[in-house]
């Protein structure tokens, strides 16, 4: 890890212009990015994600917003995770589904499902307008360590989960699913399956991305307990609702 830390210290960064926040309507957002001229290896990215970075395609970033620290990196120590009663019921309800990995390659079937998902969940959003090239950059490109998990009911594709694989962790990058099967809670199901996959591979953590307490889109991550969050550079574990941190903690 020492070598990786030294490499991390030499990475060039740049900051984005302020824009309207996608998660908190009254806020402006900014991010710092690793320069696209830098070759980010899986080992380097494993270090970056441990200090609060995420990726979009092959762009590694971390929120850097003036006057706001609502985005908190989150992960699960899968050896300590305990499924809730509702999560156990969900797994039983979905025991007729398969959840299997495939290569992170473009597929017309995946792309059609992605467009259907965006039209339902984020109508009018920029991601709804992604053509094949934009989709492929977002979903299929990575730092060389990603797979796609397919959730199927028989031969019918219900969900696709982009997942990064590291030496000692997995990272849940993005999931899109069939809106007509929303009652199956396929987003939660996919995370529970990725937790199980992390255990099977004898790795320690599943990274979930940013928890935002005041955003319904991002606060669901606290449903997986105990949840670990990166607070002032230190990972801390939380089990109960009243323990969950505010951004300023």
N, C-alpha and C positions, 0 to 999 in steps of 0.2 A: 504493500500500500504506500510505503514511503516514496517509491519511484513514481507512482501515480500522482501523489500529492505534488511532487516537484514539477511534474509535467503540467498539472493543473495550474500551478502558479505562473506558467509561461503562456497560458492561453490568452489570445487577444479577444477583447470584448467590445461590443458596441451596444448602444441603447436606442430603442425605438422612439418615434415621436408619440406624444400623448394621443390617446383615442378614447372613444366612449367604451366603458367597461362592458363586457359581455354578460357579467354576472350581477353587478350592482349598478342599478340604473343611474344613480346620482353621482357616480364616481368616474374618474378618468384613469386609464390604465397605461402603464409603460412596462417594458421588459428589457432585460439585458440579454444579449445573444452572444454565443460563441461565434467568432468570425467564420464565415463560410470558407475562408482560405485555410483553416485549420483542419487537419485530418483527425476526426474524433473516432477512436477505436472503441470496441465494446468495453475494454478495460477502463479507458478514460471515462466513458459515459457511465459506467457503474459507479465510479467515484463521484461524478457530477450529480447523479441522481441522489446519492447519499447526502449531498449538501444542498439539496433543494431544487435542482434543475429538473426540467422535463424536456420532452422533444415534440416537435411537430414535423413529421417526415424526417429529414436529415438536418433540422435546425434545433439546436439545444438552447433553451431559454430559461429565465427565472424572472418572476415578477419583480419590478423595482419601481413601485408607485409612490409618488410624493404624498405624504400624509396618510397613507393607507397600508396596512399590513394584514389584510383580511385573508389572503391566500396562505394557507399553512400546509406544508408538505405532509403527507400521511402514508403510513404503511402498516402492514399486519405482520407480527411475528407468528407465523403459522403454527408453531409448536405450542403456543399458548392460546390460540384462537378457540373460542367456544361458540358454536352455532346456537342462536336463540331458538325458542320453540317455533316461532313463525318461519325461520329459515329452514329448520328441519322439516316442517310441513311442506314448504315449497319444494324441497328436494324430493320428497315423496310424491308430490303432485306431478313432478316432471321426470319421474323415473322411466318414462317411455321415450325420453329424448337421448340422443347421442351427442357427445362433446369430444371432438377429435381434432388433432392438429393437422395442418397442411402447410405447404410452403407459402411464403409471402409473395405470391405472384398474382398478376391481374387475372380476373375472372369475370366474364360477362354476367354470370349468375350473382356474384358478389356485388358488382357495380349496380345492377338493377335493384337489388335489395337496399343498397346504400341510398339511391335516389328516392326510393319509396319511403325510407326512414326519414330522410331530411325533409321531404315534402310534408310529412305528418308532424314531425317533432319541431322543426325549425323553418316553417314556411316563410319565404322571403329572405332568409338568411343567405350570406355569401356562400356557404358550403353547399346549399341546395343547387347552386349554379355550376358546381364543379363539372368540367368535362372529363374525358378519360385521362388526359395528361395530369390535370390537377388532382384527380382522385388517386392516380397511381403514385404521385409524389407524396401524398398525404398518408395513404394506407399501406402501400407496398414498399416504399423506400425507408431505410433505417440506417443505423450504424453497423449493420451486418449481423444482427443477432435477434431478428424477429421471426415469429411464426404467426399464422392465423388459425384460431380455433373455430371450427364450424359446429354450430348447434343444429341438429336436424331431427325432424319427426318423420321417420321413415326416410324417404328420399327428398323430402321438402326441406329446403334451407330456411331456418328460422332466425339465425343470428350469426354474426361474425365478430370475433374478438381479436384485436391486434395485441400481441403479447411479446415483450422483449425478454430474452433469456440471458441471465448473467451467471457468474461463477457461484454466487451464493444467494441469488434472488431472482424473482420474476417481476415484471412490471406490466400492469394492466394499462395499456395505452389508450385504446378506444374500442367501443362496442356499438354496433348498430344491429337493429333487429326488425322483424316483421311486425308492423303496427297492429295487424289483425289478431295477433297472439299476445297482446299486452297483458291480459289477465294471468299469463304464466310468469310475469315479472322476470323477463329474460335478462335484464341487466343485472339484477341481484343474483339470479341463477348463474350467470357467467362468472361473476366474482367468486361465488362459492366453489365453482368448479376449478377456477384458477388457484384458489387456496389449496384445494385438494391436489392439484397438479404440482404446486410448490412443495407440498409435503412428500409426494411420491418421488420427486426428484431430489429429495433430501437437502433442500435449500431452506434458508431461514425466513426470508421476507417476501411478501408480495407488496409492491409499491402501488398505491392507488391514485397518485396525483394530488391535486390541491383540494383540501377541505376549506369551504367557505361557510361559516356558520349562518350567515344571513342570506344565503342563496339556496333555494330548493334544488337547483341543478347540481349543487356540489356538497350539500350538507349530509346527503344520504350515506356518505362514507363512514360516518360515525356509527352507523348501524352494525358495523363489524367490530366486535369487541373481544379483547381489549385492542384499542386503536393506538398506534404510536404516532406522535406528531413532532415535527421539528420546531422547537421553540428556542430562539436565540442561540442557534447552532448546536443544540443538544436534543437528542431524541428522547421523548418522555411518553410513558404509557398511561392511557386513560380507560377506565372501566365503566364509570357511571356518568349519566347525563350531567349531573351537577359538577363533575370534575372537568368537563370539556373546557378547553382554554378559550379566552377571547384573544383577538389578534395582538393585543397589547401586553398579554401576560408574559 
